[in-house]
Amino acid sequence: MVAVGLLTIFLGTACAGSTASTLPASKDHPVADLTILFFTASWCEPCHAVQPILEKFARKHPKEVRFVPVDFDQSPDEAARWEVREIPVVILLSNQGKILLRADGADRETLRNLPMALEDTLKRAHERSQARESQFCENGLFCCGSGTLLGCSW
């Protein structure tokens, strides 16, 4: 885990219960390299400062990023599941459901660092995704370094 201001990057942390059933893929919402969960509320002034940054990033990368705003007041169970006690909170998930970045709050430093953190996290997620794809052999089997074939569990 690396802390940058209030941005905390969790590298490869599995998130309990973050499965395809929570964030379903569909024709309109294919599995993205990165999913942004944004815990917000209409009354939250700091949230209004963060949201345009996230929306701009999602528009810039429409095929790689899925933006999911979650209303803190209307979804208390979801907020509790993600351990969100105050807002705004931004959680970036890989397409395997791992937490790659979590940003709590909207102080000046967080707002300044958030765009770069989003770009860096997307780049890392994309690189990881490409590395996994390049390791697949025929018939959906996964090649490990020794040449042994393993069934894919992704």
ROSENU-710937 format. One record per residue (C-alpha): residue number from 1; residue in one letter; x negated, y negated, z. Coordinates in steps of 0.2 Angstrom, whole numbers, plus 5000, padded with zeros to 4 digits. Layout:
<recs>
   i aa   px   py   pz
 NUM  a    X    Y    Z
...
</recs>
This chain:
<recs>
   i aa   px   py   pz
   1  m 5000 5000 5000
   2  v 4993 4983 4995
   3  a 5000 4967 5002
   4  v 4999 4951 4992
   5  g 5008 4937 5001
   6  l 5025 4944 5005
   7  l 5024 4955 4990
   8  t 5021 4973 4995
   9  i 5016 4985 4982
  10  f 5019 5004 4986
  11  l 5009 5014 4975
  12  g 5018 5031 4971
  13  t 5029 5031 4986
  14  a 5044 5042 4984
  15  c 5060 5035 4988
  16  a 5073 5046 4997
  17  g 5089 5048 4987
  18  s 5084 5038 4972
  19  t 5090 5050 4959
  20  a 5098 5048 4942
  21  s 5115 5049 4950
  22  t 5111 5033 4959
  23  l 5105 5024 4943
  24  p 5113 5034 4929
  25  a 5106 5033 4912
  26  s 5118 5031 4898
  27  k 5119 5025 4880
  28  d 5121 5008 4886
  29  h 5108 5010 4900
  30  p 5094 5022 4895
  31  v 5081 5027 4907
  32  a 5069 5012 4908
  33  d 5051 5011 4913
  34  l 5056 5000 4927
  35  t 5072 4997 4937
  36  i 5074 4981 4947
  37  l 5085 4982 4962
  38  f 5089 4964 4967
  39  f 5098 4963 4984
  40  t 5107 4946 4984
  41  a 5123 4937 4989
  42  s 5133 4922 4982
  43  w 5130 4912 4997
  44  c 5111 4915 4998
  45  e 5101 4900 4992
  46  p 5084 4908 4991
  47  c 5092 4922 4980
  48  h 5097 4908 4968
  49  a 5078 4904 4966
  50  v 5073 4922 4963
  51  q 5087 4928 4952
  52  p 5081 4917 4936
  53  i 5064 4924 4937
  54  l 5071 4942 4937
  55  e 5083 4939 4923
  56  k 5070 4930 4912
  57  f 5058 4945 4915
  58  a 5072 4958 4911
  59  r 5077 4948 4895
  60  k 5059 4948 4890
  61  h 5057 4967 4891
  62  p 5075 4973 4887
  63  k 5069 4991 4882
  64  e 5057 4993 4897
  65  v 5067 4985 4911
  66  r 5084 4988 4919
  67  f 5090 4974 4930
  68  v 5102 4980 4944
  69  p 5109 4966 4956
  70  v 5116 4973 4972
  71  d 5128 4962 4982
  72  f 5122 4963 5000
  73  d 5140 4959 5007
  74  q 5149 4971 4995
  75  s 5137 4986 4996
  76  p 5131 4987 5015
  77  d 5128 5006 5013
  78  e 5117 5003 4998
  79  a 5108 4989 5008
  80  a 5105 5001 5023
  81  r 5099 5015 5012
  82  w 5085 5004 5005
  83  e 5082 4997 5022
  84  v 5087 4979 5017
  85  r 5091 4969 5032
  86  e 5089 4951 5025
  87  i 5090 4945 5008
  88  p 5083 4942 4995
  89  v 5074 4958 4992
  90  v 5067 4964 4976
  91  i 5063 4983 4974
  92  l 5055 4989 4958
  93  l 5057 5008 4954
  94  s 5048 5018 4941
  95  n 5058 5029 4930
  96  q 5054 5044 4942
  97  g 5062 5034 4957
  98  k 5046 5029 4965
  99  i 5045 5012 4974
 100  l 5031 5002 4965
 101  l 5034 4985 4972
 102  r 5045 4977 4986
 103  a 5047 4959 4988
 104  d 5056 4952 5004
 105  g 5061 4934 5005
 106  a 5058 4919 4993
 107  d 5044 4908 5001
 108  r 5034 4897 4989
 109  e 5020 4910 4988
 110  t 5032 4924 4983
 111  l 5040 4914 4970
 112  r 5023 4909 4963
 113  n 5017 4927 4963
 114  l 5032 4936 4957
 115  p 5031 4934 4938
 116  m 5013 4941 4938
 117  a 5017 4955 4950
 118  l 5032 4960 4939
 119  e 5021 4960 4923
 120  d 5007 4970 4932
 121  t 5019 4982 4939
 122  l 5028 4985 4922
 123  k 5011 4987 4914
 124  r 5006 5001 4927
 125  a 5023 5009 4925
 126  h 5021 5010 4906
 127  e 5003 5016 4907
 128  r 5008 5030 4919
 129  s 5023 5035 4908
 130  q 5012 5036 4892
 131  a 4999 5046 4901
 132  r 5012 5059 4906
 133  e 5019 5059 4889
 134  s 5002 5062 4881
 135  q 4999 5077 4893
 136  f 5014 5087 4887
 137  c 5011 5102 4876
 138  e 5023 5111 4865
 139  n 5040 5118 4871
 140  g 5041 5105 4885
 141  l 5027 5112 4895
 142  f 5015 5101 4904
 143  c 4996 5103 4902
 144  c 4985 5101 4917
 145  g 4966 5097 4915
 146  s 4961 5116 4916
 147  g 4972 5120 4901
 148  t 4985 5129 4912
 149  l 5003 5126 4906
 150  l 5015 5122 4919
 151  g 5034 5119 4918
 152  c 5039 5101 4919
 153  s 5048 5096 4934
 154  w 5051 5077 4930
</recs>
